[in-house]
Amino acid sequence: MTITITPEKTTNWLGVAEELSKDFATRAAKHDADDSFVAENYAALRKAKLFSAPVPAELGGGGASYADHTAIIRIIARGCGSTALAYSMHSHLLQGLIWRYRKNAVPPAEPLLRRIATEELVLVSSGGSDWLDGSGTLTKSNGTYSFSGRKIFGSGSPSGDLLLTTGVYDDPEKGPTVLHFGVSMKDPGVKVQDNWRTMGMRGTGSNDIVIENVTVQDAAVSVRRPKGKWHGFFDVVSPLIFPLVAAAYVGVAETAREIAVAQAQKRKDDPIVQSLVGEMDTELLAAQDALAQMTAVAAAGHVPALATSNDVFKRKTLIARAVTRVTYLAMEVAGGGSFFRSAQLERCFRDVQGIRFHPYHEKRQYQFSGRIALGIDPA
């Protein structure tokens, strides 16, 4: 399929996403079957300037709104869940930079945002390694750090330009301290492994990234926080991260629903099929509503607060429950044919399982929310 896009003139980002999603769908099964990274899809996203679409227009970006950014991911996921999820990892890092830019945070985010707009840089997250505890070791000498570590879940790493990550510095006065900074994916000390062999979301390229003795300048550190403790940083980023990530899974569930309803047409007079479809649609609405509520908070420019983070994680659990139930019911609706890979439903079923492993996992979220309700520090 040949796609003709003039991104410098378009503001219809959802239309661009729709066109790309249809193309991505034509090879989603192949990437799933051979565990290959969606490299050509990333190239198409870059050509369409979707990596810079949300960068403010005054910095040279596309000026897409947060709500549109979430919708872009959801639309892409209907064609290829792996592409959407990998792109969501770039996206949440980008939205964090945009938040910093609008708040005039130090160090300033403007130079990097301008580079993203000009060069269509791809950001890589190491959030799977780096929640409260961080990971990797920083050794300080003469005002710089030497950084080594191994990062997991590096989605998009085969096409990445900049890893936004953390390391742990054993501060002689403050104790173990997590520092946030960027590392070039082109640095000789950065090696992307080829070890992403998984149940679902097989095309995300979420390989381990090994870092050995990479230099980090003290001035490049954007956040310093105590290791293992809840910090105001998380109240900033949590409402920005999870609508974007959840959108990928909601999009996959929407595709599962469409496939199942089409497959069930021959049995639409069966009362059991009718009931299953009704249950499936009810679960899907629950996921869509929770996503809409989370998106609205971030789109409105949230004021960082623990209560807001708590609501985000509760809704993330609700979405996870709902989308996994949707794909289960979609297979029930379609019947035995859903067991064949050619029907695509089993891939949807496998792909949505990934939502269970993003922070917070369901049981951990219950503890987090319960501690807040009881007036205890969340972590």
N, C-alpha and C positions, 0 to 999 in steps of 0.2 A: 504494500500500500504506500503510495506517495502522498506525503502531507505537505501542503503549501501553507506556510504561516509567515506573516509579517509582524513579528512581535513588537517591533518598535512603533507600530501604528495602532496596535489593538489594545482595547481595554476590556474586551470580552474574555476574561481569563477562564470563565467556566466553559465557554464555547471551545476554547483551545483544549481544555482538559477533556471535554467530551470527544473531540476528534482523536486526541492521543489515546484515550482509553480504549476506543474501538480498535485501534491498531495494536495496542499492547495485548488485548485479548486474543489476538491471533497466534501469539507465541507463548502465552502464559503456561500452557500445558507442557510445552517443550522445556522451559526453564525448570518447571517442577520435576519433570521426569529425569533430567540430567544434573540437577543441583547447580545449575549455572547462574551466575550473576546476570542481572537484567541490564547488561552494559549498553545495548543498543537503545533501550528505553531511556536510560540516563542521558545518552547522547541526544535523544529527541527532546527530553525535558530541557537540556541545556540550550539546544537550538531554538526552542520556543521561549527561552528566557524565563522559565518557571522557577529556576533556583533564585532569581532576583525579583520575581514578580511582586512580593510584599515589601521590598525595600522602598522607603519613602521616595516619591517622585523627585523631591528637591535634591536627593542624593544620586539621582540617575536611575533609580529603579522603576518598577512598574506601578507602584502605589496601590497594589491590591489590598483590600481590607482584610482584617483578621478573619471575619466570617467567610469571605471568599476563599481565603487560604484553606480553611477547614473544608469548605465545599470542594475545592480542587482535589484534595486528598481523597475525599469520599467518592468522587466521580472516577478518579483513576483506579481506585480499589475495585470498582465494579468490573473493570477489565483485567486488572492484575493486582492482586493483593500485595505481592512482594514489592512491586514498584512503589505502590502507595506507602507501604510501611517504611521502606528505606527512605523515601522522600520525606516522610513525616519526621524522621530523625534530623535531617538537615533543617527542616522547617521549624522545629521547636527551638533549636539553637539560634536560628535567624530571628525568631520572634523575641527571644531573650535579648539579643543585640538591639533590636528596634526599641524595646522597652528601655534599655539603658540609654540609648540615644535621646529618646523623648524626655528622660529624667535627668539628662546632663550628667550621667554617672562618670566617675573617674575609675580607671582610665577611660577616655572617650571611645565610644563605639563607632563614631562617624568614619574614621579612616577605613576600617574593615568593611563597613557597609558600602562605602564607595567602591572598594575593590570588588566586592561581590557583584555589584551592579555592572561594573566595567568588565570584569573577567569571568563572570558567571561561576564563581568559586563554589565548590561543593564542600559543605561542612560535614564532619563525621563526629558522632556522639560516642562517648564511652560511658553513658549513664548506667549500663548494665553492670559496670564494675564499680561505680563511683557514687552511690547514693549517699548515705550519711557518713560512711567510713572512709570513702575515697580509696585509692589504691596506688601502688607504685611508691618508689622511694626518692626523695629529694635530698641531696647532699649539698650544703652551701659552702662556697669558697670565694672570697674576693668579690662579693656582691652579686654572684651568679649561682645558679643551682645546676647540678648534674642530675638528670632524671632518668630512671630506669623503671620498667614495669611491664606487665602484661595485661592488656585490656580485652575484655570479652564483649560480644554483641556489637562489634564495630560495623553497623549497617552502612552499606554503600562504600565500604572501605576500598574496593578495587578501583573506584573512580574518584576517590576523595582527594581533596587538596589540603584541608586543614582539620586537624583533630583538636576539638575543644574538650579538654580533659582535666584531671586532677592528679595531684601527687601529695604524699604525706611528708611533711617536714617535722622532725623532732626538735621543736623550738626549745632551747635551753631554759627559757623563762616561762613560756605558756604551755609547754608540753606538746603532744602530737597535734599538729595543725594541718588541715587540708587546704591546699592552695589550688586555685583554678587558673588555667592558662591555656594557650594554644600551642600546638606543635605542628610543624609542617609535615604533611604526609610524604613529602619528597626528601626529607632529611635522611642521610645515609644510615642513621641510627634507628630508623623506623622500618619495620618489616611486617607486611601483611601476610598472615598465614593463609593456607587454603584448607580450612577445617570446618566449614559450615555444611554439615550433613545433618539434617533435622527432619522432624515429623512434618512440619508445615512451614510456610513462608520461606521456601527453599531458595528463592531467587534474590534474597535481600543482600547477599554477600556479607553477612554479619560475622565475618571472620575475627579471630583473635588478632590483636595488633601487639607486636613485641617492640618495646622501646629500650634502647641501650645507650646510656651515657649521652643523652641529648641535652644540650645547653639551654637553660631557661633563664631569661633575664628577670631580675627582681621587678623591674618596671612593667613587665608584661603580665604580672599577676593581677587578676581582676577581683578576686574574692579570697579572703582568709577567714577560716572558721574552725572551731574546735572539732576534732575528729569524733564522729559517732553521736553528735548532739544535733537536735533540731535547731535550725538557724533561720533568720529572716530571709536569707537567700531562697529557701524553699517556698516561702510564702509568695515570693515574686514569681518563681518559675513554674510552680505546680499548676496554677490556673492557665498558664500558657502552653504547657507541655501536653496535658492529657486530652483536651478536645482534639488536637491534631493527631495524636496517636490513635485515639478511639475512633476517629473518623475512618481510618483505614479498615478497621474491623466491622464497623457498621456498613460500609460499602460492600464488603464481602458478603455479609449477611443479606443485604438487599439483593445481590445477585443470586444467592442460594434460593431466596424466596421466589424470584422470577422463574428460575429454572424449574423449581418444584411445581409451581402452579401450571406452567406449560406442560409438564410431564403428566399432571393429574387430570388433564382435560378429558381423557378417555374414561375416567372413573368419577367424573364430577357428580354423578347422581348417587354415589355411595355416601351414606350419612357419616361414616367414619372419616372418610376423606374430607368432607365438609367441615367436620369438627376439628380435624388436624390443621386444616388451612386457617380456620378461625383462630386457633390457639397460636399458630405460627405468626399470624399478622398482629396479634395482640402483643406477643413478645417483641416483635420488631418495632412496634410503636413505642414500647417502653424504652428500648435502646435509642430510638430516634429522639424521643422527648428528652431523655437525660443528656444526650449529646447537644441538643439545642440549648438546654439550660446552661451547660458548661460553656458553650461557645458564646452565649450572650454575656456572661460575666467577663470573659477575656476581651471580647470585642468592645465592651463599654469602658475598658481601661481600669481594671480592678485596682483597688487599694490593697496592698499586701496585708493579709491578716490570717491568723491561724484558723479562724472560723471558716474562711473562704477555702483554705486548703482542705480542711476537714470535709466540706461539702463536695469538693472535687473528687476526693478519694472515695467517698460514699457512692457518688454517681459512677465513678469508674467501675466499682464492684457491680453496680446494677447493670451497667452496659455489658460487662463481661458475662454475667449470668444470662442476660437476655440474648446476646448474639450466639453464645454456644448452644442455647436452647433452640434458637431459630434454625441453625444448621442441622441440629439433631432432628427436629420436626420436619425440615425440608426433605431429609432422606426418608422419613416415614411417609410423607405425602407422596413422594415419587415412587416408593416401593422398591422392589428388588433391583430394578434397573439402576438405582442410585449407587449400587455397589461397584458398578463399572466405572473405570476412570474416564471413559469417553463421555459420561454424563456430566462431569465436572463437579458434581455435588460433593463427592468425597474429598476433593481438593479444598473446597470451601470449608468443609467440616474440619479438616486438618489445619488449615490456615488460621481459623479463628481461635484455635487453642492457644495461640501465642499470647493473646491478651491476658491470660492468667498469670503470665510471668513478668509483666511490667509492674513496677512498684505502684501501690502496695499490693502484695498478694492478699487474697480475700481475708484470710485469718489474721494477717498482720494489720490489715485495715480495721478490722473489728477491734483489735487491741488499741490501735492508734486513736480511733474515735471514742472508745470506751475510756481511755485515760483522760482525754480532753473533757469528756462529760463528767468525770469524777474529780476534775481539778488537778490532775497530775501532769507533769511535763510529758509531752507526747513521745519523746525518745531520750 
